[in-house]
Amino acid sequence: MRSIARLPKAHLHLHFTGSLRVQTLHQLAAEHELRLPESFRGEWPPTLSAADERGWFRFQRLYDAARACVQEEADLRRLVREAVQDDAAEGSRWLEIQVDPTSYAGRLGGISPTLEIVLDEAATAGAQFGVGVGVIVAASRMRHPFEARTLARLAAKYAGTASGTVIGFGLSNDERRGDTSEFAPAFHIARSAGLASVPHAGELLGPQAVSETLDSLLPDRLGHGVRAVESTAVLDRALDAGVAFEVCPGSNVALGVYPDPADVPLRRLFDAGAQIALGADDPLLFGNRLVAQYASAREDHGFTDAELAELARRSLHASRAPTELKRAALLDIDAWLAEPA
């Protein structure tokens, strides 16, 4: 079988704190004299669930503990650099990493300095490791929609199409919280600046949540979106609108959305012609990165190498990567497929 790690691809669903290497987390905790929860000190990855509020609270508690270990500019830069390095090792030609600057702003002088550090290191690390890096600014559903508007204006200020610029605006955290329609003004600000609309929807909630997101936020892509398959009408609507799906099989199973990797509706979405970009979501919490998602497609869903190559093509088409980068990566996908198996 051809090496999945050598298959050129785009990685469009990776959260900032969740991209931390577990070894780096331990080192940062030691440097800042912080005690990590037992789930990070014992057997890893932790056992998780998001089936109810309590399960999500435990997941969020671990995430917050990891975020607290990223305290200084050097920590932020290390996180970005290692995320880009890890993606380069897995064949990524283009990475879109999602960050909420408010998570670190209190220690780094505000949301603008925080974002500027991330953008600067994204450009530097991208050049060093040969990976284009776009940044997605994400608001949280757990916070007031007015904060989302502030973040959308910030994202718009740094909007661009090159590596080391803001290329999209997202909405993350527990999708069972908040009113999706109240975030519409923030997404209008982002779209007016040319940013991609990339909210989470359709993982913890079903097709109705996808429909509401399509109505209110006019997404270019859906973070997850997998449960749209539970309604033919909603799935067809998303497909007709050209909305891409950021499918993260590892997190779907880890959070209890599906009991087994084979139950993730990747094959159905693929056969329906959906634009799909496989993503690792939060490797720190789920224990697997991008190559593991492609391996799951091969092993759990029977994808051939030709179909894996098509998945990689669709990830590039769904991305905000520069045209020349896309063109070169697509040619290299053809070369990968032409290699002897």
C-alpha positions in Angstrom: 0.0 0.0 0.0 1.2 3.5 -0.7 2.3 5.6 2.2 -0.5 7.8 3.5 2.1 10.1 5.1 3.5 10.9 1.6 0.1 11.7 0.2 -0.2 15.5 -0.3 -3.2 16.9 1.5 -4.7 19.9 3.2 -5.6 19.9 6.9 -8.5 22.2 7.6 -9.7 21.2 11.1 -7.1 21.6 13.8 -7.6 23.5 17.0 -4.8 25.5 18.5 -4.5 24.1 22.0 -5.7 20.7 20.9 -2.7 20.5 18.6 -0.2 20.4 21.5 2.1 17.4 21.7 1.4 15.6 25.0 5.2 15.7 25.7 5.2 19.5 25.2 2.2 19.8 27.5 4.1 18.0 30.2 7.2 20.2 29.7 5.2 23.4 29.8 3.4 22.3 32.9 6.7 21.6 34.6 8.2 25.0 33.5 5.2 26.9 34.8 4.8 24.7 37.9 1.3 23.6 37.1 -0.2 20.3 38.1 -2.0 18.5 35.2 -5.2 16.5 35.8 -4.6 12.8 36.2 -6.0 12.1 32.7 -2.9 13.8 31.3 -0.5 12.2 33.8 -1.7 8.6 33.5 -2.7 6.5 30.5 -3.1 8.6 27.4 -5.2 9.5 25.5 -8.0 10.1 28.1 -11.3 8.4 28.0 -13.9 11.0 26.9 -17.6 11.4 26.1 -19.8 14.3 25.1 -23.0 12.5 25.3 -24.2 14.7 28.1 -23.3 18.0 29.8 -21.2 16.2 32.4 -19.1 14.5 29.7 -18.6 17.8 27.9 -17.6 19.5 31.1 -14.9 16.9 31.7 -13.6 17.4 28.1 -13.6 21.1 28.6 -11.8 20.9 31.9 -9.0 19.0 30.3 -8.9 21.5 27.5 -8.7 24.4 29.9 -5.9 22.7 31.9 -3.9 22.4 28.7 -4.6 26.0 27.7 -3.4 27.2 31.1 0.1 25.8 30.3 0.5 28.1 27.3 1.4 31.3 29.1 4.2 33.1 27.3 5.0 34.2 23.7 7.6 31.5 23.5 4.9 28.9 24.4 2.6 30.2 21.7 5.3 30.1 19.1 6.4 26.6 20.1 2.8 25.4 19.8 2.5 26.8 16.3 5.9 25.6 15.2 5.4 22.0 16.4 1.9 21.9 14.9 3.3 22.9 11.5 6.2 20.5 11.8 3.9 17.6 12.7 1.7 18.4 9.7 4.6 18.5 7.4 5.6 15.0 8.5 2.2 13.8 7.6 2.1 15.2 4.1 0.2 18.4 4.6 0.8 21.0 2.1 -1.6 23.5 3.6 -2.7 23.8 7.3 -5.6 25.9 8.6 -5.2 26.2 12.4 -8.1 27.5 14.5 -7.5 29.8 17.5 -9.6 31.9 19.9 -7.2 34.8 20.9 -9.2 35.6 24.0 -7.9 32.3 25.5 -4.4 33.8 25.8 -5.0 37.5 25.6 -4.9 38.2 29.4 -1.3 37.0 29.6 0.0 38.5 26.3 -1.3 42.0 26.2 -4.6 41.6 24.4 -6.3 39.8 21.5 -4.4 41.8 18.8 -0.8 41.0 20.1 -1.9 37.4 20.7 -3.1 37.0 17.1 -0.1 38.7 15.7 2.3 36.3 17.5 0.3 33.3 16.0 0.4 34.8 12.5 4.0 35.7 12.6 5.0 32.2 13.8 2.7 30.6 11.2 4.5 32.4 8.4 7.9 31.6 9.8 7.3 27.9 10.6 5.4 27.4 7.3 8.4 28.7 5.4 10.8 26.5 7.5 8.8 23.3 7.0 7.4 23.8 3.6 3.7 24.0 4.6 1.4 26.9 3.9 -0.4 28.0 7.1 -3.7 29.9 7.2 -5.2 30.9 10.6 -8.9 30.7 11.5 -10.1 33.0 14.2 -12.9 31.3 16.2 -15.5 32.6 18.6 -17.0 30.4 21.3 -20.7 29.5 21.6 -20.2 29.7 25.4 -19.5 33.5 25.2 -21.7 36.4 24.4 -22.4 37.0 20.6 -21.0 40.5 21.0 -17.6 39.0 21.7 -17.9 37.1 18.5 -18.4 40.4 16.6 -15.2 41.8 18.2 -13.3 38.7 17.1 -14.8 39.0 13.6 -13.6 42.5 13.3 -10.1 41.4 14.5 -10.1 38.6 11.9 -11.1 41.0 9.2 -8.2 43.3 10.1 -5.7 40.6 9.3 -7.6 38.9 6.4 -5.5 37.6 3.5 -4.8 34.7 1.2 -1.2 34.0 1.9 0.5 31.9 4.6 0.5 33.7 7.9 -2.8 35.5 7.4 -6.3 35.0 8.7 -8.3 33.1 6.1 -11.5 32.2 8.0 -13.8 32.8 10.9 -15.3 29.9 13.0 -17.6 29.1 15.9 -16.7 26.3 18.2 -17.4 24.7 21.6 -20.5 22.8 22.7 -23.0 23.3 19.9 -25.9 22.5 22.3 -25.2 25.9 23.9 -26.2 29.3 22.6 -28.5 30.5 19.8 -26.9 30.0 16.4 -28.8 32.9 14.8 -27.4 35.4 17.3 -23.9 34.9 15.8 -25.1 35.8 12.3 -23.9 39.5 12.6 -20.3 38.3 13.4 -20.3 36.0 10.4 -21.6 38.8 8.2 -18.6 41.0 9.3 -16.2 38.1 8.4 -17.8 37.3 5.1 -17.7 41.0 4.1 -13.9 40.9 4.6 -13.6 37.8 2.3 -13.1 35.3 5.1 -14.3 31.8 4.9 -17.3 30.9 7.1 -16.4 27.7 9.0 -18.6 27.1 12.0 -19.0 23.9 13.9 -22.3 22.1 13.4 -23.8 18.7 13.1 -21.7 16.6 15.5 -23.3 16.7 18.9 -26.6 17.8 17.4 -28.4 16.4 14.4 -29.6 17.7 11.0 -31.8 20.5 12.5 -28.6 22.2 13.8 -27.1 21.9 10.4 -30.1 23.5 8.8 -30.1 26.3 11.3 -26.4 26.9 10.6 -27.0 27.0 6.9 -29.8 29.5 7.4 -28.0 31.8 9.8 -24.2 31.6 9.1 -24.0 30.8 5.4 -21.1 28.4 5.9 -18.5 27.6 3.3 -17.6 24.6 5.3 -19.1 22.8 8.3 -16.9 21.8 11.2 -17.9 18.1 11.3 -21.4 18.2 9.8 -21.6 14.4 9.7 -25.0 14.2 11.2 -26.5 15.9 8.2 -26.7 12.4 6.7 -29.6 11.7 9.1 -31.8 13.9 6.9 -31.7 13.4 3.1 -33.2 16.9 2.6 -30.6 18.6 4.8 -27.8 16.7 3.3 -29.0 17.6 -0.2 -29.3 21.2 0.7 -25.7 21.4 2.0 -24.5 19.6 -1.1 -26.4 21.9 -3.4 -24.9 24.9 -1.7 -21.4 23.5 -2.2 -20.7 23.3 1.6 -17.7 21.3 2.4 -17.5 18.9 5.4 -14.6 18.8 7.8 -14.9 15.2 8.9 -12.9 14.2 12.0 -13.5 10.4 12.6 -11.2 10.1 15.6 -13.0 12.8 17.6 -16.5 11.5 16.5 -15.7 8.2 18.1 -13.8 9.5 21.1 -16.7 11.8 22.0 -19.2 9.0 21.6 -21.0 10.4 18.6 -20.5 7.1 16.9 -19.6 3.8 18.7 -17.1 2.6 16.1 -14.9 4.1 13.4 -16.9 2.2 10.8 -20.1 4.0 11.9 -18.8 7.4 10.9 -20.7 8.3 7.7 -17.6 9.1 5.7 -18.4 6.7 2.8 -21.9 8.0 2.5 -20.7 11.6 2.3 -17.9 10.7 -0.2 -20.3 8.7 -2.5 -22.7 11.6 -2.4 -20.0 13.8 -3.9 -19.5 16.0 -0.8 -16.3 18.1 -0.6 -14.6 16.5 2.4 -11.5 17.5 4.3 -10.4 15.0 6.9 -9.2 16.6 10.2 -7.6 15.6 13.4 -9.5 18.1 15.5 -7.7 17.9 18.9 -4.9 15.3 18.8 -3.9 16.2 22.4 -7.3 14.9 23.6 -8.0 12.2 21.0 -4.6 10.7 20.6 -4.5 10.6 16.8 -3.4 13.0 14.0 -4.2 13.5 10.4 -2.7 10.3 8.9 -4.8 8.3 11.3 -7.9 9.7 9.8 -6.8 8.6 6.3 -5.8 5.3 7.7 -9.4 4.9 9.1 -10.8 5.7 5.7 -8.7 2.9 4.2 -9.1 0.3 7.0 -12.6 1.0 8.3 -14.4 2.1 5.1 -12.5 0.3 2.4 -11.2 3.3 0.6 -8.8 2.4 -2.3 -5.7 4.5 -2.9 -7.5 6.2 -5.8 -10.3 7.2 -3.4 -7.8 8.4 -0.8 -6.2 10.5 -3.5 -9.6 11.9 -4.3 -10.2 12.7 -0.6 -6.9 14.6 -0.6 -7.9 16.5 -3.7 -11.2 17.5 -2.2 -9.4 18.7 1.0 -7.4 21.1 -1.2 -10.4 22.3 -3.2 -12.2 23.0 0.1 -9.3 25.0 1.5 -8.3 28.6 1.2 -4.8 27.7 0.0 -3.3 29.9 -2.7 -3.9 28.8 -6.3 -0.3 27.9 -7.0 0.0 25.8 -3.9 -3.2 23.9 -4.8 -2.0 23.4 -8.4 1.4 22.0 -7.3 -0.2 19.7 -4.6 -2.8 18.4 -7.0 0.0 17.4 -9.5 1.9 15.7 -6.7 -1.3 13.7 -5.7 -1.4 12.4 -9.2 2.3 11.5 -8.9 1.6 9.7 -5.6 -1.1 7.6 -7.3 1.1 6.8 -10.2 3.7 5.2 -7.9 3.8 1.4 -7.7 1.5 0.2 -4.9 
